Amino acid sequence: MAETTATSPKVSPLESELYFLIARFLSAGPCQKSAEMLVKELEENELLPKRLDWEGNEYHRSYVNFVLSNQHIPPDYLLRICQRIGTLLDKEIPSSVSGVQSLLGAGRQSLLRTAKDCKQVVWRGSAFAALHRGRPPEVPITYGSPPSVVDVVRGRRLTGSRRFSSIFPASTYQHIKMHRRILGHLSSVYCIAFDRTGHRIFTGSDDCLVKIWATHTGRLLSTLRGHSTEISDMAVNYENTMLAAGSCDKLIRVWCLRTCAPVAVLQGHTGSITSLQVILTI
């Protein structure tokens, strides 16, 4: 075996082991051509872990040689590591939806989440008053509960910018105009919700469908299916990554807002579901 050349790219031992595990995983799956190409590139660029002699010199090792010297590593070893990471992390920092594991999650579903990211933020009336003259910005995703109208009103009164009698004047409602009228459901719409950014609208209807619309253009973005009866209520999690819909079929279905793919089906109710609420826990 030839000694390692100086032109081979420098990678850490952990990166070399990761390359090996990826090639081992691909070799046992349907992507055989990809596995062969990866193994060829790993050997050409000498990215596999090196062998050391008694003098400390490094020598290149072939993929087959490395597999034979690590027969305790099965082809699904990398997959089993990924499956255990989520379980171990849930014990230290619980996710938004327990039992749902994804390598592509965001916020409290991310595998890179920390305790600081999930820390609960508590705002008082004085805090509302100090921010933007009583008009608080968008609520952070780690806020413990939805902002209370009482706290917001009290914050405005503390700043002196608004009196109680003029916070919600009747004249305001006289100037309300219809922004857009959207037709898309086949039956009556029973519930509606906005996402945390206000850029998307979710509608649930008697036609058993949940539709996602663009707020500013009214364009249909996606249609979520799965329920067998009318949609009664919907809720969006605080990370703005998942949508839950309850129905009269006694089920709660959860979808990912990034991919619009179903995430979970929650069962247990013996009657129709009439209300949903997302509660932030730490």
Protein Blocks (a to p, Z undefined) as FASTA:
>chain_A
ZZddfkbccddfklmmmmmmmmmmmmmmmklmlmmmmmmmmmmnopaccdddfkopacdd
dfklmmmmmmmbcfklmmmmmmmmmmmmmmmmccfbghiacfkbghjlbfkbcfklmpcc
dddfklmmmngghiacdddfkbfbdcdfklmmmmmmmnopacfklmmgfklmmmpccfbd
cdfbfbdcfbdcddfkopaccdddfkopacdddfklopafbdcehiabdcfbdcddfkop
accdddfkopacdddfklopafbdcehiabdcfbdcddddZZ
